[in-house]
Amino acid sequence: MSRFRIGKRRSKRTRSVVPVRVWIAGTKDCHLAYTLDVSNDGVKLGGWLGEIKVGDEIVIQYRQTHAQFRVIWITASEGSSEKQIGAECLEPEKQVWGMLFPQQVDEYEEQD
């Protein structure tokens, strides 16, 4: 039986699939990816094909706005070279997604 806990995430995620450009801090290489979920405090990216490590700082650009993020987790899709990335926003005041999301704590499922 699964359990739910409150408080892991600072704000509720909003599903949003939009294309973004991503740079790893200190490099000039631009990577294309897409968002899966967004919030004021972070983002879940899909479609990542390059090399990246937990702790790397990245810059994400959506339309004409960009902000710095830090990679928190990475998962590889089974049978694919694509990765999903979870990143926390280091500049939430920039509102890179063009809107403010309600500061409502999200639930998440705890793995047994």
C-alpha positions in Angstrom: 0.0 0.0 0.0 1.4 3.4 -0.9 1.5 6.3 1.5 1.5 10.0 0.8 3.5 12.6 2.7 3.2 16.4 2.6 6.0 18.8 2.4 8.8 17.5 0.1 8.1 20.1 -2.6 7.8 23.8 -1.9 5.0 24.3 -4.4 2.6 22.3 -6.5 3.9 21.3 -10.0 2.0 22.3 -13.1 2.1 20.1 -16.1 3.5 22.1 -19.0 5.2 20.7 -22.1 7.1 23.5 -23.9 10.5 23.6 -25.7 13.5 25.1 -23.9 17.1 25.8 -24.6 19.6 24.7 -21.9 23.3 25.6 -21.3 25.5 23.9 -18.7 27.3 26.7 -16.7 30.8 27.3 -18.1 30.0 25.9 -21.6 28.8 27.5 -24.8 27.0 24.4 -26.0 23.2 24.8 -26.3 21.0 21.7 -25.7 17.4 21.4 -26.7 14.9 19.8 -24.2 11.3 20.2 -23.1 9.6 20.8 -19.8 7.3 18.2 -18.3 6.3 20.0 -15.1 7.1 23.5 -13.9 6.7 25.5 -10.7 8.1 28.7 -9.2 10.9 26.6 -7.5 11.9 24.1 -10.2 11.4 22.2 -13.4 11.3 18.6 -14.6 12.9 18.4 -18.1 12.6 15.6 -20.6 14.4 14.8 -23.8 17.9 15.5 -22.5 20.5 13.7 -24.7 23.8 15.2 -23.4 26.1 14.5 -20.5 25.2 16.2 -17.2 25.7 15.5 -13.5 23.8 16.2 -10.3 24.9 19.5 -8.9 25.6 21.1 -12.3 24.3 24.6 -12.7 22.4 25.2 -15.9 20.7 28.1 -17.6 17.2 27.4 -19.0 15.7 29.8 -21.6 12.0 29.8 -22.4 11.0 32.3 -25.0 13.1 35.4 -24.2 13.5 34.8 -20.5 16.3 32.7 -18.9 17.2 31.7 -15.3 19.8 29.7 -13.5 18.9 26.2 -12.1 20.8 23.5 -10.3 20.4 19.8 -11.3 18.9 17.8 -8.3 18.3 14.4 -9.9 18.6 12.6 -13.2 16.9 9.5 -14.5 17.5 7.6 -17.7 14.5 6.3 -19.7 14.7 2.6 -20.2 15.6 1.6 -23.7 16.4 5.1 -24.7 19.3 7.5 -24.5 17.0 10.3 -23.3 17.2 11.4 -19.7 14.8 13.3 -17.4 16.2 16.0 -15.2 14.9 17.6 -12.0 16.3 21.1 -11.3 15.7 23.7 -8.7 15.4 27.4 -9.7 18.2 29.6 -8.3 16.4 32.8 -9.5 12.7 32.3 -8.8 12.1 36.1 -8.9 12.7 36.0 -12.7 9.4 34.0 -13.3 10.9 32.3 -16.4 7.6 30.6 -17.1 5.7 33.9 -17.4 3.4 33.3 -14.4 3.4 32.9 -10.7 2.2 29.6 -9.4 0.3 29.3 -6.0 2.6 28.5 -3.1 0.8 25.3 -2.2 2.6 22.3 -0.8 2.5 19.3 -3.1 2.0 15.7 -2.1 4.3 13.0 -3.3 4.2 9.2 -3.1 6.7 7.7 -0.7 8.3 4.5 -2.1 8.3 1.5 0.3 
